[in-house]
Amino acid sequence: MSRTVTVTGTGTAEAVPDQLTISVGVECRRENAGEAFTAAGAASAAVATALRGHGVDHRDISTSGLNVRADVIWQEGQGQKVTGYVASSVLSVRLRNVAAAAESIAAAVEAGGNDVRLDGLQLGFTDAAAVTASAREAACLLYTSPRPRLRSSPHWPMRSWATS
C-alpha cells in the first residue's frame, strides 16, 4: 500500500509588471466590402508601423481578429437595407517598455486616426514563472515555519497523525 501526503497551501508574491499587452481595434465603414477591407488593412498597417517606430518588435504585434460584414439598418415597410460595409481587425501588441507605453499607444492611435479603437490592456510579466515560484516558496514557508503565522486559524497548531 502506498502512502501519500498531500499538502495544499496559499502564498503570495508581489512584483512590478514588466510588460503591457494591448488590443488595438481598427474598424472602417465604406460603401463596398473591398474598400472597407482595404481601408482596414491600411489602418492596421499604419498602426503597426507606428508601433515599430517606437521600438516594438514585429514579433510582438499579431492580428487576433478579422471581420467583414454588411452594415444594415431597418426601414419601416422596406425591411433591412444595406448601407455599406464594415471591416474590422484587432491587433494584439506586447509592449515590453512599460515606461514608454503611453507614448507608443498615442502614436498608434494617431497613426490609425478615427478608425482606431483601444479594446483593452493587461499588465503582465515576461517571466511569470519567477513570480509563481516566489508565491510557491511563500506558501511552503508558511506551512513549514516553526511558528505558525495564522494563529487565529482553527487549524493551528498543526498536528500530525501516523497511520500503520
NORCOR-V727975 format. One record per backbone hydrogen bond with DSSP energy under -0.5 kcal/mol. CO is the residue of the C=O (numbers start at 0). NH is the residue of the N-H. E is the energy in kcal/mol with one decimal. If there is no record, write none. Layout:
# NORCOR-V727975
CO:NH:E
CO:NH:E
This chain:
# NORCOR-V727975
3:5:-0.5
14:16:-0.5
18:123:-2.6
19:21:-0.5
19:94:-3.8
20:121:-2.3
21:23:-0.5
21:92:-2.9
22:24:-0.6
22:118:-2.7
22:119:-0.8
23:90:-3.0
24:116:-3.3
25:88:-2.1
27:86:-2.5
29:84:-3.2
31:35:-2.1
32:36:-2.7
33:37:-2.5
34:38:-2.6
35:39:-2.4
36:40:-2.2
37:41:-2.4
38:42:-2.6
39:43:-2.5
40:44:-2.3
41:45:-2.2
42:46:-2.3
43:47:-2.5
44:48:-2.5
45:49:-2.3
46:50:-2.3
47:51:-2.6
48:52:-2.1
49:53:-0.6
50:53:-1.1
50:55:-2.1
51:54:-1.7
56:59:-2.1
57:60:-1.4
59:93:-2.6
61:63:-0.6
61:91:-3.3
64:89:-1.9
66:87:-3.2
68:85:-3.0
69:71:-0.7
70:82:-3.4
70:83:-1.0
72:74:-0.5
72:80:-2.8
74:77:-2.2
74:78:-2.2
78:74:-2.7
80:72:-2.2
83:70:-3.1
84:29:-2.5
85:68:-2.7
86:27:-2.9
87:66:-2.8
88:25:-2.8
89:63:-3.2
89:64:-0.9
90:23:-2.8
90:92:-0.6
91:61:-2.3
92:21:-2.8
92:94:-0.6
93:95:-0.7
94:19:-2.5
95:97:-0.9
96:99:-1.0
97:100:-1.4
99:103:-2.0
100:104:-2.9
101:105:-2.4
102:106:-2.0
103:107:-2.0
104:108:-2.5
105:109:-2.4
106:110:-2.3
107:111:-1.9
108:112:-1.5
111:114:-1.3
112:115:-1.6
114:26:-2.6
116:24:-4.0
116:118:-0.7
119:22:-2.5
121:20:-2.9
123:17:-1.5
123:18:-1.4
124:127:-0.6
126:129:-0.9
126:130:-0.8
127:131:-2.5
128:132:-2.4
129:133:-1.7
130:134:-2.1
131:135:-2.5
132:136:-2.4
133:137:-2.2
134:138:-2.0
135:139:-2.2
136:140:-2.5
137:141:-1.9
138:142:-1.5
139:143:-1.3
140:144:-1.3
145:147:-0.6
148:150:-0.7
149:152:-2.0
152:155:-1.5
